[in-house]
Amino acid sequence: MVKQIAALEISNRYYKLVIGYTLDNKVDILYKVKRPLSVPFKDGDILDIGSLSGDLTKIKSIEATTKNVKMNININEVVLVLPAYGLQVYQSIKSTNTVSTVSKIDRIDINNALSLIKKEKLPNINDELIDIIPNRFIIDNNEEYLVPPLNEVSQTITIDANVYTLPKKMVNDIMKACNNAQIKVKREVIAPIGVSYLLHETKFKAQTYVLIDFSDRTTSLSFVGDNVVFASNFFSLGFDDLINKVANEFHIEKAEAEKLINIYGIDTRQASYNPPIAFGKDSLGIDKKYTKEDLVKVILEFLKTWIDYFNGSLQNLLSNFSPKNDTVSKIVLAFIGEGTKLHGLKEYILKVLPSNPVEFLTIPTICCRDAEYINCLGAIFMASSYRGTLEDENKQHVTQINRVDESNENLGRSAPKKEKYDELKDEL
């Protein structure tokens, strides 16, 4: 019997709940919902924990009808999707002797090596350890394994792993809101890690790419090398800022501005008949009619600013991983998030970044193709595809993700220092 999993994502303006399960390496969605937050927040800075707790309480008990079947859903346990704001990635290599008298590797040996990583002092005292993802396991004679080498004979076991941290205050505030709402967090998944795992398992065309989440109030960029997240950054400009710009320029309500953007997008087609699409005011407060051309002009002004921030973030993100000058112009750009709904955005990006392969991702399920929910699906897929930790009582998770051995040769970074990663040639 397949196990149903509830994934909860809390973003700046909305919270999303997706209930589903995996079968035959695919995610089937049973239910999904997206609701606005009573008190929005910005860049992971939660302004009102009590209000967020109240919002989450509303999804503990849900009555829904899907496929003509009425369902009563009680949510007591979730996989929590954490945003990548302030994400830091370090590499740690730790070794320990095996306990067995016959030197057979057991779970306790893996756990002992992991404990050494978990006890290592983080560079920033304001960060929280969220995830540990092994790159490889090394035993005597330098034999390497991608999964824990249980029952192999060796006097030592070494774990080479990536350590993922997020700002402690953001994590604690979200966890407190869930606890107040009496929702148990079974597991935490950092959004781009879940998505990268989902894309790898569903045979995405690239193994090395930049995952861009064009969200409501922010845009985050995560560098994925050989299907593993190595770094992330963000800038505070998102789809909601475009809505605000149109609303302010036309002096109309935000709801109307969003409706116009969703209907017309970047429609640059010329027509002899150019009727008004909105009635607002100009900067002097005088009544004015606005046409589609006026809307496109405002959208393009916003995108010019957005692409400037994007280029700066992309350059900064990749500068630590490759000395090649042409890396930025050739790497695959994979887009998700609310902003990807903007009609004509892909064509605009292809025009301003002509040398980059550009992918607008859709969810690999027939139940929901909207990439707006892909973070939740990645979390469901990740939580159901493996146990995730060899120590069930521990908060931190140990993710087992297959990698190509050749690419690990140049990933040597000792925590917390980062070194350059230059294995982009196969994908570029």
RAHUTA-V799199 format. One record per pair of residues at least 6 apart in sequence whose ideal C-beta (glycine too) atoms are under 6 Angstrom apart, sorted by the first residue. I is the first residue (numbers start at 1). J is the second residue. D is the distance in whole Angstrom. If there is no record, write none. Layout:
I|J|D + I|J|D
//
This chain:
2|21|4 + 2|23|6 + 4|19|6 + 4|21|5 + 5|79|6 + 5|380|5 + 5|383|5 + 5|384|6 + 6|19|5 + 6|75|5 + 6|78|5 + 7|18|5 + 7|79|5 + 7|81|6 + 7|376|4 + 7|379|4 + 7|380|5 + 8|17|5 + 8|78|4 + 8|80|6 + 9|16|5 + 9|81|4 + 9|375|5 + 9|376|5 + 12|40|6 + 12|41|6 + 12|42|6 + 12|216|5 + 12|217|4 + 13|37|6 + 13|40|5 + 13|216|5 + 14|34|5 + 14|36|6 + 15|35|6 + 16|34|5 + 16|376|6 + 17|33|5 + 17|59|5 + 18|32|5 + 18|373|6 + 18|376|4 + 19|30|5 + 19|31|4 + 20|27|5 + 20|28|6 + 20|29|4 + 20|30|6 + 20|380|5 + 21|28|6 + 22|381|6 + 22|384|5 + 27|365|5 + 27|377|5 + 27|380|6 + 27|381|6 + 29|367|4 + 29|368|5 + 31|64|6 + 32|373|6 + 37|55|6 + 38|51|5 + 38|55|6 + 39|47|6 + 39|48|4 + 39|51|4 + 41|47|5 + 42|217|6 + 43|85|5 + 43|218|6 + 43|236|6 + 44|83|6 + 44|85|4 + 44|170|4 + 46|173|4 + 49|173|6 + 49|176|6 + 49|177|5 + 52|177|4 + 53|177|5 + 53|180|4 + 53|181|5 + 56|181|4 + 56|183|6 + 57|181|5 + 59|75|6 + 60|75|5 + 61|74|6 + 62|73|4 + 63|72|6 + 64|71|5 + 77|184|5 + 77|186|5 + 78|183|6 + 79|186|6 + 79|187|5 + 79|189|6 + 79|379|5 + 79|383|5 + 80|185|5 + 80|188|5 + 81|189|6 + 81|191|5 + 81|375|5 + 81|376|6 + 81|379|5 + 82|188|6 + 82|190|5 + 83|191|6 + 84|191|6 + 84|192|5 + 84|220|5 + 84|232|4 + 86|166|6 + 86|167|4 + 87|166|6 + 87|232|4 + 88|165|5 + 89|162|6 + 89|164|6 + 89|230|6 + 89|231|6 + 90|163|5 + 90|415|4 + 90|416|5 + 91|162|6 + 91|413|4 + 91|415|6 + 92|117|5 + 92|120|6 + 92|161|6 + 92|163|5 + 92|415|4 + 93|160|5 + 94|113|5 + 94|116|4 + 94|117|5 + 94|159|6 + 95|156|6 + 95|158|4 + 96|112|5 + 96|113|5 + 97|156|6 + 98|105|6 + 98|109|5 + 98|155|6 + 99|108|6 + 99|109|6 + 103|153|5 + 103|155|5 + 104|151|6 + 104|153|6 + 105|149|6 + 105|150|6 + 105|152|5 + 105|154|6 + 105|157|6 + 107|390|5 + 109|157|5 + 110|148|5 + 110|390|5 + 111|390|6 + 111|391|5 + 113|157|6 + 113|159|5 + 114|398|6 + 117|132|6 + 122|165|6 + 123|416|4 + 126|168|5 + 127|165|4 + 127|168|6 + 128|166|6 + 128|168|4 + 128|171|5 + 129|165|6 + 129|396|5 + 130|164|5 + 130|166|5 + 130|188|6 + 130|190|6 + 131|164|4 + 131|397|5 + 132|161|5 + 132|163|6 + 132|396|6 + 132|398|5 + 133|162|5 + 133|399|4 + 134|159|6 + 134|161|5 + 135|160|5 + 135|408|6 + 136|144|5 + 136|160|5 + 136|408|6 + 137|145|4 + 137|148|6 + 137|149|5 + 137|159|6 + 138|144|5 + 138|158|4 + 139|149|6 + 139|152|6 + 139|154|4 + 139|157|6 + 140|154|4 + 140|155|6 + 146|402|5 + 147|400|6 + 164|190|6 + 178|185|5 + 187|383|5 + 189|379|4 + 189|382|6 + 191|375|4 + 192|211|5 + 192|222|4 + 192|229|5 + 193|229|5 + 194|378|3 + 194|379|4 + 194|382|5 + 195|374|6 + 195|378|4 + 196|224|5 + 196|227|6 + 196|229|5 + 197|382|5 + 198|378|4 + 198|381|5 + 200|227|4 + 202|364|5 + 206|332|4 + 206|427|6 + 207|226|5 + 207|227|5 + 207|427|6 + 208|225|5 + 208|424|6 + 208|427|4 + 209|224|5 + 209|332|4 + 209|334|5 + 210|221|6 + 210|223|6 + 210|331|6 + 210|333|6 + 211|222|5 + 211|224|6 + 211|334|5 + 212|221|5 + 212|335|5 + 213|220|5 + 213|336|5 + 213|337|4 + 214|337|4 + 214|339|3 + 214|340|6 + 215|238|5 + 215|337|5 + 215|338|6 + 216|238|5 + 216|239|5 + 216|240|4 + 216|338|5 + 217|238|4 + 217|240|5 + 218|234|5 + 218|236|6 + 218|238|5 + 219|235|6 + 219|237|6 + 219|238|6 + 220|234|4 + 221|233|6 + 221|313|5 + 221|317|5 + 222|229|5 + 222|232|4 + 223|230|5 + 223|231|5 + 223|317|5 + 225|421|6 + 226|403|6 + 226|404|6 + 226|407|4 + 231|317|6 + 233|313|5 + 233|317|5 + 235|309|4 + 235|313|5 + 237|306|6 + 237|309|6 + 239|338|5 + 239|339|4 + 242|302|5 + 243|254|6 + 243|257|5 + 243|258|5 + 245|302|5 + 246|257|4 + 246|298|5 + 247|254|5 + 247|257|4 + 249|298|5 + 250|278|5 + 250|280|4 + 250|290|5 + 251|280|4 + 251|281|4 + 252|278|6 + 252|280|5 + 260|295|6 + 264|292|5 + 264|295|6 + 265|342|5 + 265|343|3 + 265|344|5 + 266|296|6 + 266|299|6 + 266|344|3 + 266|348|6 + 274|291|5 + 276|289|4 + 276|291|6 + 277|292|6 + 278|290|4 + 279|289|6 + 281|287|6 + 281|288|6 + 282|288|5 + 307|352|6 + 314|328|6 + 315|328|6 + 318|327|5 + 318|328|6 + 320|418|6 + 321|420|6 + 321|421|4 + 322|422|5 + 322|424|5 + 327|424|6 + 329|355|4 + 330|428|4 + 332|357|5 + 333|356|5 + 333|358|5 + 334|359|5 + 334|361|6 + 335|360|5 + 336|361|5 + 336|371|4 + 336|374|5 + 338|372|6 + 340|360|5 + 340|371|6 + 346|360|5 + 349|358|5 + 350|358|6 + 361|371|5 + 362|369|5 + 362|371|6 + 363|369|6 + 363|374|5 + 363|377|6 + 386|400|5 + 388|397|5 + 388|399|6 + 389|397|5 + 389|398|5 + 390|398|6 + 407|423|5 + 410|423|6 + 413|419|5
//
